[in-house]
Amino acid sequence: MKTIKVVHLIIGLGKGGAETMLYNVIKFKQNTNVHHTVVSLGVGDDYYFKKLINLGETVRVLNIRRRPFRTFVELCNLLKATDIIDCWMYHANFIGLICGKIKGVKKIIWNVRHSDISYKNNKLLTFILIRMLAMFSRLVNCIAYNGKQSKKVHEEIGWKNKNTFVVTNGVDADFYHYVDNGRENLEKILGTGLSDKKIVLSVSKWSPIKDVPNFIKAMALLKSRNKKIIGVMCGTNIDKENHELQKLIKKNNLVLNKDIYCLGQRNDLPVFYSACDLYVLHSLGEAFPNALIEALSCGASCVATNVGEVAEILDKERIVAPGTPEELCKVMEKYLRTINKKKVFCDAFDMKQCVKKYEDIILMR
């Protein structure tokens, strides 16, 4: 049987939702007749670079910021004899369409991983690009959205294609599961005892759409009511080097490394999810939040803002409107009292099932 050559084009290989899903599509691939090549446009860090190499697939990193014209030429050369180009996120969708058409690639797929397309919560160029792509959306073979809300908001502004699919994110339950000694491990990481503390966890990144100030303000309110509360934050640029974050914490009368810990990007998140008394998703916008289902898979009690597909995942009592720290504080306080250390998981979010659906889309004629 002929080998099917798929090129995955993505803006970068940092630890984001799209990058994680791409990694898992390859990690859990079921069709051995598919050869995957990952092409990064070189924006951001390279968290998944070595991980993808270790899976035995081809990975190429270009540099579109320093050498834009050369990047287009290199990408076109890489697309020779390619059967499918699978584009991840807006910038890659646009570039992949152009290069794919130039090289006559038989099938072009767009992946959309975003559901907040407002001017307020996006960079100006991204806002413009989203609307411009609506004009070209009919030219690709299919569009895969990672949530019903994402599909809805894009189609409302003119995105149209005869082949559209919704494939939710999945979670690798073999990795994201409850860790029995999570609390003890977290004590070692923080360097402090936790026997009488309540741990509130945020896994996010420093970005306007993640609305870190919402979490900090809610934590300050909660801390004023319960001195035993400790906040723990993980994620890209959520660390002591972020001076804006430090100012935000101080402005809300919280003390870094006492009331709230900022630990940056972590590779041991199951420890954190298992150790926390509450996980909080505080974003202004999401499509399908990976961290939320990871936390649930580890048995964490969760609350969230009403963004993307959150209402499909959590009970409505655990959800509040975005950008409302007072309401977020109330629901945080309520569900701190109802600790759940049993796995809350559904087959619909199993990564292997999600990858199977996605692989069917890639290979569909």
Protein Blocks (a to p, Z undefined) as FASTA:
>chain_A
ZZdddddddfblcdcfklmmmmmmmmmpcblkbccddddehiajfklmmmmmmnopacdd
ddfklmmmlmmmmmmmmmgoiabdcdehjklmmmmmmmmmmnopabdcdddfbfbfcfkl
pcfklmmmmmmmmmmmmmpmbdcdfbfklmmmmmmnopacfbdcdddddddfklmccdfk
lmmmmmmmnopafklcccddddddddfklommlmmmmmmmmmmmomkbccddedehiafk
lmklmmmmmmnopaehklpccebjafklmmmmmmpmbdcdfbfbdfbdfklmmmmmnopa
cddddehjlmmmmcfklpccehilklmmmmmmmmmmmccfbdcddfklgmklmmmmmmmm
mmpZZ
